[in-house]
Amino acid sequence: MNNNNDSTRPLDITRRKLLVGAAGLAGVGAVAAMMPSMLWAQTTLTFSNSFRSLTNPYHAIYNRGGQAYAASLNLPYSPLVTEGNSQKGIADIRALIAKTEGNLILNIEPNDSADARAIIEQCVKAGVYVTTVWNKPDDMHPWDYSPYWVAHISEDGQAVGEAVATELFEAMGGSGGIVALGGILSNVAAIGRRSGLEAALKKYPGITLLDFQPADWSANKAFPIVQSWLTRFNSDIKGIWCANDDMGMGALEALRGEGLAGMIPVVGIDGIEQAVEAIRTGEYIATTSLDPYWLGSMGLALGHAARTGRIDPAKEPHEHREFYVRPQLVTKANVEAFYASNFKSTPVVDVNDFWGRVAGPIRYTS
């Protein structure tokens, strides 16, 4: 990455906060002058975020958070894009570990839960510090792979899925038919968010689920599904629930094509700019933000802190090793303030506040 590229500047993490973090790394410049080997290791360290796709607005912001963190330390950043292919994702990580000779900090959103096992085992073998986001097997835990698997960050999918469903049902007056778009069926976030929808449906007996189909987090896949639903169910559709905002944008485009935007309420999850703008115009009802910019930077900051000794993962409590991140519900009531702080200005991330957004330990159903 060219750290002087203008495209990274508007989304840089607040420089002062990051320089405080850099200064806290035991006075790198002074120590390195006495220990040339430390200087070599520090200046050749590479940061990398691995995620699904840069065409997804959520992941684009996640990537910018990683870019900003690496740029603040004037160290290279090498993003990896899986394009939804588990084999590619794992192979790319192995190749980057080999290329950097393990002199690497990783922040990874595994394409599928099962992928995390191969990734973590490779990182531990190579001595690479890694943070995972969203997906992992329930029987795998960071404290069993200390110190290299620093943390796993996820969401309470049921809570966010239910929150936006509730906003949708209230906008519908508590009755009518809805259609719903899900993510990849085996994905942890998709499973949790759908369970939230189902929980809300139990509380609103006047709401009927007409159909549920996975659209794999993609606007392009969501668009024709919603077109088909509009033909099939016609005026019976009174609302559309989407497991993420990218699919929500596909649904909204289908509604716009039929002149129905703003007439049929739509909700999603992720807090991407297009969804927030649609709330401002009245075409969208609600979204929740899990702050991908924070995830993209903090995942790297945690690994970096562990590698440099600022934190000892093995000494941290379990709720600092596996945790839900606190979401923010965005509706018409707070959309202007949210838009101003997240899109009109540079997001502020205090990368020294490792646990400030912990919303509680991850719960398992079995």
C-alpha positions in Angstrom: 0.0 0.0 0.0 1.2 3.5 -0.7 0.7 5.3 2.6 0.7 8.7 0.8 -2.3 7.8 -1.3 -4.9 10.5 -0.9 -7.7 7.9 -0.8 -6.7 7.0 2.8 -6.5 10.4 4.2 -10.2 11.3 4.6 -10.8 8.2 6.7 -7.6 8.2 8.8 -8.1 7.5 12.5 -7.5 10.6 14.6 -3.8 11.1 14.3 -3.3 12.2 17.9 -4.9 9.1 19.4 -2.9 6.8 17.2 0.4 8.6 17.9 -0.3 8.1 21.6 -0.6 4.4 20.9 2.6 4.4 18.8 4.5 6.3 21.5 3.3 3.7 24.0 5.2 0.9 22.2 8.1 1.2 24.6 9.6 4.2 22.8 10.2 2.4 19.5 12.7 4.9 18.0 14.9 5.1 21.1 15.0 1.4 21.8 15.5 0.6 18.1 18.6 2.8 18.0 20.1 0.5 20.6 18.8 -2.7 19.1 19.0 -2.7 15.3 17.2 -6.1 15.1 14.2 -4.5 16.8 14.2 -1.7 14.2 14.3 -4.3 11.4 11.3 -6.2 12.9 9.3 -3.0 13.5 9.8 -1.4 10.1 9.0 -4.7 8.2 5.9 -5.7 10.1 2.9 -6.0 7.8 -0.8 -5.5 8.8 -3.6 -7.3 6.9 -7.4 -7.5 7.1 -9.0 -10.4 5.4 -12.7 -10.0 4.4 -15.3 -10.9 1.8 -15.4 -8.2 -0.9 -14.5 -4.6 -1.5 -17.7 -4.2 -3.5 -19.7 -4.6 -0.2 -19.9 -1.2 1.4 -19.5 -2.6 4.9 -16.3 -4.3 4.0 -15.0 -1.3 2.2 -15.3 0.7 5.4 -13.7 -2.2 7.4 -10.8 -2.1 5.0 -10.4 1.7 5.4 -10.1 1.2 9.2 -7.3 -1.2 8.6 -5.6 1.1 6.1 -5.8 4.0 8.6 -4.3 2.0 11.5 -1.3 0.8 9.4 -0.8 4.2 7.9 -0.7 5.9 11.3 2.4 3.7 12.1 3.8 4.1 8.6 3.8 0.4 8.1 2.6 -1.7 5.2 -0.9 -2.9 4.8 -1.9 -5.8 2.6 -5.7 -6.5 2.5 -6.9 -9.9 1.4 -10.3 -10.4 -0.3 -11.9 -13.9 -0.3 -14.7 -13.1 -2.7 -16.7 -15.6 -0.7 -14.4 -18.5 -1.5 -13.1 -20.3 1.6 -10.3 -22.0 -0.2 -9.0 -18.8 -1.6 -9.2 -17.1 1.7 -7.2 -19.7 3.5 -4.7 -20.0 0.7 -4.2 -16.2 0.5 -3.5 -16.1 4.3 -1.0 -18.9 4.1 0.8 -17.2 1.1 1.0 -13.8 3.0 2.4 -15.6 6.1 5.0 -17.2 3.9 5.8 -13.9 2.1 6.2 -12.0 5.3 8.0 -14.9 7.1 5.4 -14.5 9.8 6.2 -10.9 10.5 2.5 -10.1 10.3 -0.6 -9.0 12.3 -3.9 -10.4 11.0 -7.5 -9.3 11.5 -9.7 -11.9 9.8 -13.4 -12.3 9.0 -13.4 -16.0 8.0 -15.7 -16.7 5.1 -17.3 -19.5 7.1 -17.0 -20.8 10.7 -15.1 -23.9 9.7 -12.4 -21.8 8.0 -11.3 -20.4 11.3 -9.7 -23.7 12.4 -7.3 -23.9 9.5 -6.5 -20.2 9.8 -5.8 -20.2 13.5 -3.7 -23.3 13.4 -1.5 -21.8 10.6 -1.1 -18.5 12.6 -0.1 -20.3 15.8 2.4 -22.4 13.9 3.9 -19.3 12.3 3.8 -17.1 15.5 1.4 -14.6 13.9 -0.9 -12.6 16.2 -4.5 -12.7 14.9 -7.9 -11.4 15.7 -11.0 -13.0 14.2 -14.4 -11.4 13.6 -17.9 -12.9 13.4 -17.2 -16.6 12.4 -15.6 -19.4 14.3 -16.6 -22.9 15.5 -18.3 -22.8 18.9 -15.8 -25.3 20.3 -12.8 -23.1 19.5 -11.7 -20.4 21.9 -8.8 -17.8 21.8 -7.6 -18.8 25.3 -6.8 -22.3 24.0 -4.4 -20.7 21.5 -2.7 -18.1 23.6 -1.0 -15.8 23.0 -1.3 -15.8 19.2 -5.1 -15.9 18.9 -5.7 -12.6 20.7 -9.5 -12.2 20.5 -12.7 -13.1 18.7 -15.2 -10.2 18.1 -18.8 -10.9 17.2 -22.3 -9.5 17.5 -25.4 -10.5 19.3 -27.1 -11.3 16.1 -30.4 -12.2 17.7 -30.5 -8.8 19.4 -29.8 -6.7 16.3 -32.0 -8.9 14.1 -34.9 -8.4 16.5 -34.2 -4.7 17.0 -34.6 -3.8 13.3 -37.5 -6.2 12.9 -39.3 -4.4 15.8 -38.8 -1.1 14.0 -40.2 -2.6 10.8 -43.3 -4.1 12.5 -44.0 -0.9 14.4 -43.8 1.1 11.1 -46.3 -1.4 9.7 -48.7 -0.8 12.6 -48.1 -4.3 13.9 -49.9 -6.2 11.1 -49.4 -7.3 7.5 -47.1 -9.6 5.4 -43.3 -9.3 5.2 -40.6 -10.9 3.1 -37.1 -11.5 4.4 -33.6 -11.7 2.9 -31.0 -13.7 4.7 -27.2 -14.0 4.5 -25.1 -17.1 3.9 -27.0 -19.8 5.7 -24.0 -21.3 7.5 -22.7 -17.8 8.6 -22.8 -17.0 12.3 -24.2 -13.5 11.7 -26.8 -14.8 9.3 -28.0 -17.4 11.8 -28.2 -15.0 14.7 -30.0 -12.3 12.8 -32.6 -14.7 11.5 -33.2 -15.9 15.0 -33.8 -12.3 15.9 -36.4 -12.0 13.2 -38.1 -15.1 14.4 -38.1 -13.8 18.0 -39.8 -10.6 16.9 -42.4 -12.5 14.8 -43.4 -14.4 18.0 -44.1 -11.0 19.7 -46.1 -9.7 16.8 -48.8 -12.2 15.9 -50.3 -9.8 13.4 -47.2 -10.0 11.2 -47.0 -12.8 8.6 -43.7 -14.0 7.0 -44.6 -14.6 3.4 -41.2 -15.9 2.3 -37.6 -16.0 3.5 -34.7 -16.5 1.0 -30.9 -16.2 1.4 -29.3 -13.6 -0.9 -25.7 -14.2 0.4 -25.3 -10.6 1.7 -25.4 -9.3 -1.9 -27.4 -6.5 -3.4 -27.1 -8.1 -6.8 -28.7 -11.3 -5.6 -31.3 -9.5 -3.5 -32.6 -7.4 -6.4 -34.1 -10.1 -8.6 -35.5 -12.0 -5.5 -37.4 -8.9 -4.5 -38.6 -8.3 -8.1 -40.0 -11.8 -8.1 -41.6 -11.3 -4.7 -43.3 -8.1 -5.9 -44.8 -10.0 -8.8 -45.7 -13.0 -6.7 -47.2 -11.3 -3.6 -48.0 -7.9 -5.0 -49.8 -5.7 -2.5 -49.6 -8.4 0.2 -46.0 -7.2 0.9 -46.1 -4.5 3.6 -42.5 -4.7 4.7 -39.1 -6.1 3.9 -36.6 -7.3 6.5 -32.9 -7.7 5.3 -30.1 -9.3 7.3 -27.7 -6.7 6.0 -27.8 -3.3 4.3 -26.2 -4.4 1.0 -29.2 -6.7 0.5 -31.4 -3.8 1.7 -30.1 -1.6 -1.1 -30.9 -4.3 -3.6 -34.4 -4.5 -2.2 -34.7 -0.7 -2.3 -33.7 -0.6 -6.0 -36.3 -3.2 -6.8 -38.9 -1.0 -5.0 -37.7 2.1 -6.8 -38.2 0.3 -10.1 -41.8 -0.2 -9.3 -42.4 3.3 -7.8 -42.8 1.8 -4.3 -39.8 3.3 -2.5 -40.9 4.9 0.7 -44.2 3.1 0.5 -43.0 -0.3 1.6 -40.7 0.0 4.7 -37.3 -1.7 4.5 -34.8 -2.4 7.3 -31.3 -3.8 7.3 -28.2 -4.1 9.4 -24.6 -2.7 9.2 -25.1 1.1 9.1 -23.6 1.6 5.6 -23.7 5.1 4.1 -26.3 4.3 1.5 -28.7 2.9 4.1 -28.2 5.9 6.4 -28.9 8.2 3.5 -32.1 6.3 2.7 -33.3 6.7 6.2 -32.7 10.4 5.8 -34.9 10.5 2.7 -37.6 8.2 4.2 -37.0 5.2 1.9 -35.6 3.1 4.7 -36.8 2.6 8.3 -33.8 1.5 10.4 -30.4 -0.1 10.4 -27.9 -1.0 13.2 -24.2 -0.1 13.1 -21.5 -2.4 14.3 -18.9 0.1 13.2 -16.8 -1.6 10.6 -14.3 1.2 10.7 -13.7 0.4 14.4 -13.5 -3.4 13.7 -11.0 -2.9 10.8 -8.7 -0.9 13.0 -9.2 -2.4 16.5 -8.7 -6.0 15.2 -5.2 -5.0 14.1 -4.6 -2.8 17.2 -5.3 -5.8 19.5 -2.9 -8.1 17.6 -0.3 -5.3 17.6 -0.6 -4.7 21.3 -0.2 -8.4 22.1 2.9 -8.7 19.8 4.5 -5.6 21.4 3.7 -6.6 25.0 1.2 -3.9 25.7 -1.3 -6.6 26.6 -0.8 -10.2 27.6 -3.7 -12.1 26.1 -3.2 -15.1 28.5 -3.8 -12.7 31.5 -7.0 -11.2 30.1 -10.4 -12.4 31.3 -12.4 -14.5 28.9 -14.8 -11.6 28.3 -11.9 -9.7 26.7 -11.0 -12.6 24.5 -14.5 -13.4 23.1 -17.0 -10.6 23.1 -20.0 -9.0 21.5 -19.4 -5.5 20.2 -22.0 -2.9 21.2 -24.3 -1.9 18.3 -26.1 1.3 17.6 -29.6 1.4 16.3 -30.1 4.1 13.6 -33.6 5.5 12.9 -35.1 8.7 11.7 -34.8 10.0 15.3 -31.0 10.0 15.4 -29.9 9.6 11.7 -28.6 13.2 11.3 -26.3 12.9 14.2 -25.1 9.5 13.1 -24.5 10.7 9.6 -22.5 13.7 10.7 -20.2 11.7 13.0 -19.7 8.7 10.7 -19.8 10.1 7.1 -19.4 13.9 7.1 -16.3 13.7 9.3 -13.5 11.2 10.0 -14.6 8.5 12.4 -12.8 8.7 15.7 -11.3 5.5 17.0 -9.3 5.4 20.3 -7.1 2.3 19.5 -5.9 2.4 23.1 -9.3 1.6 24.5 -9.3 -2.1 23.7 -12.4 -3.1 25.7 -14.6 0.1 25.6 -17.1 -1.4 23.2 -17.5 -4.8 24.8 -21.2 -5.5 25.1 -20.7 -8.8 27.0 -19.3 -12.3 26.5 -20.4 -14.5 23.6 -23.2 -16.8 24.5 -23.5 -20.3 23.1 -26.7 -22.3 22.7 -25.1 -25.6 23.4 
